[in-house]
Amino acid sequence: MNTERGAAVRVQALVKRYSSGNTVIQAVDGVDLDLPAGASMALVGPSGSGKSTLLHLLGGMDRPDSGQILVGDCDVTKARGRQLVAHRRSVGFVFQRFHLLPALSALDNVLAPVLPYRTSFDKKERAKALLDAVGLAGREKSLPHKLSGGQQQRVAIARALIAEPSLILADEPTGNLDSTTGEAIVQLLFDLRRNSGTTLVIATHDIALAAQCDVVVRIRDGKRIDSTPVTRPDVDDVLERIARLR
């Protein structure tokens, strides 16, 4: 596997709290994570366990109250200004609800993250190539409402890859899709990740998706319960362990 583009991820003693009235919610509570460059990790756990918050912290979209996040050479917890912007540009996000801009075509949605910046590649050619890679050649001019949910998620994956990210963060990427479409999206996401060598972190309820990652981390009440490396002969055992959270 080509891991040249992937960034190693290390999280130490990470804490994030939110206030709701007089109540303090410990969204992330002393979490440690360690993921080699080019590897994949699934964060699994009940709704409200802190998975999405962890992704937002890794991507620099939110700041922790304490702890450290290292993504490649970047200390995300200390990054400010241009350094923080550069980190965010090095991360590709895939969301459950796609978040496509309704007035833009599929091609323009893929282009949107890189339009304000200089790049080492031809933006339009790369966007077209990515749409082809996700199975949407010929649909470049289609508006989101003309695409199925699975097709919209394919556009979102292409958009996440446009800036050649070193890290992809996917938050319940199959959550709004039927099982057949979800399986196709999962296969696509992992195929693209293997081809690019990008590091991948997925928050998911889908235990079959999680078992395809290199490591599965169980989260509950903001805490890491355990971490299970996945080898192909162990998939059934991993599925059984993850299912215990349900």
HELIX and SHEET records of a PDB file:
HELIX    1   1 LYS A   51  LEU A   58  1                                   8    
HELIX    2   2 GLY A   81  ARG A   89  1                                   9    
HELIX    3   3 ALA A  106  LEU A  111  1                                   6    
HELIX    4   4 ALA A  112  VAL A  114  5                                   3    
HELIX    5   5 LYS A  123  ALA A  133  1                                  11    
HELIX    6   6 PRO A  144  LYS A  146  5                                   3    
HELIX    7   7 GLY A  149  LEU A  161  1                                  13    
HELIX    8   8 SER A  179  SER A  196  1                                  18    
HELIX    9   9 ILE A  207  ALA A  210  1                                   4    
HELIX   10  10 ARG A  232  ASP A  234  5                                   3    
HELIX   11  11 VAL A  235  ALA A  243  1                                   9    
SHEET    1   A 4 THR A  23  LEU A  35  0                                        
SHEET    2   A 4 VAL A   9  SER A  20 -1                                        
SHEET    3   A 4 SER A  66  VAL A  71 -1                                        
SHEET    4   A 4 CYS A  74  ASP A  75 -1                                        
SHEET    1   B 6 VAL A  91  VAL A  94  0                                        
SHEET    2   B 6 LEU A 167  ASP A 171  1                                        
SHEET    3   B 6 THR A 199  THR A 204  1                                        
SHEET    4   B 6 SER A  40  VAL A  44  1                                        
SHEET    5   B 6 VAL A 215  ARG A 220  1                                        
SHEET    6   B 6 LYS A 223  PRO A 229 -1                                        
END                                                                             
